[in-house]
Amino acid sequence: MAHESTPSSTPHTPRRGDGLLRVALALFAIGFVAIVAIFLTPALSDSEPGLVLYLVALACPIGFLLGIVAALRQGRRSR
């Protein structure tokens, strides 16, 4: 029996915007974890959160904005 070829419009084909969305989700998640760590640091220890945590927390809004850009680009292509 011969294999039937799958059409090119299957939902599993990677699109260019999917990579941007994955980067946006990763940045958002990393930033969110840093924000949680900023709030937990004084509660769990007597020290202040370091500057590095505040800088890593900036990944959250950057990821959010990239997610919006990725969604707008994908929506424009589907029309």
C-alpha positions in Angstrom: 0.0 0.0 0.0 1.3 3.4 -0.9 1.6 6.2 1.6 -0.8 9.1 1.0 0.9 12.4 1.2 -0.5 14.8 3.8 -1.6 18.2 2.5 0.6 21.2 3.2 -2.1 22.9 5.2 -2.1 20.5 8.1 -2.3 22.2 11.5 1.1 20.7 12.5 3.1 22.6 9.9 5.3 25.2 11.6 4.7 28.8 10.6 7.1 31.6 10.9 4.9 33.4 13.6 4.9 30.3 15.8 8.6 30.8 16.7 7.9 34.4 17.7 5.0 33.3 19.8 7.1 30.6 21.5 9.8 33.2 22.3 7.1 35.5 23.7 5.7 32.8 25.9 9.1 31.9 27.2 10.0 35.5 28.0 6.7 36.0 29.7 7.1 32.9 31.8 10.7 33.8 32.8 9.6 37.3 33.8 6.7 36.0 35.7 8.9 33.6 37.7 11.2 36.5 38.5 8.3 38.7 39.7 7.2 35.9 42.0 10.8 35.5 43.3 10.9 39.3 44.0 7.9 39.0 46.2 9.0 35.8 47.9 12.6 36.9 48.7 11.7 39.3 51.5 9.1 36.9 52.8 11.4 33.9 53.0 14.6 35.6 54.0 15.8 38.9 55.6 17.5 40.1 52.4 16.3 42.3 49.6 15.9 41.0 46.1 18.9 41.7 43.9 19.1 43.9 40.9 19.3 40.8 38.6 15.8 39.8 39.6 14.4 43.2 38.7 16.2 43.1 35.3 15.0 39.6 34.6 11.4 40.6 35.6 11.5 43.0 32.6 11.2 40.0 30.4 7.5 39.7 31.4 6.3 42.9 29.7 8.6 42.3 26.7 7.2 38.8 26.3 3.7 40.2 26.5 4.3 42.8 23.8 6.0 40.2 21.6 2.9 38.0 22.1 0.7 40.8 20.9 2.9 41.3 17.8 2.9 37.6 17.0 -0.9 37.4 17.4 -1.4 40.4 15.1 0.9 39.0 12.5 -0.8 35.6 12.5 -4.2 37.2 12.3 -3.2 39.3 9.3 -1.9 36.3 7.4 -5.1 34.3 7.9 -7.2 36.8 6.0 
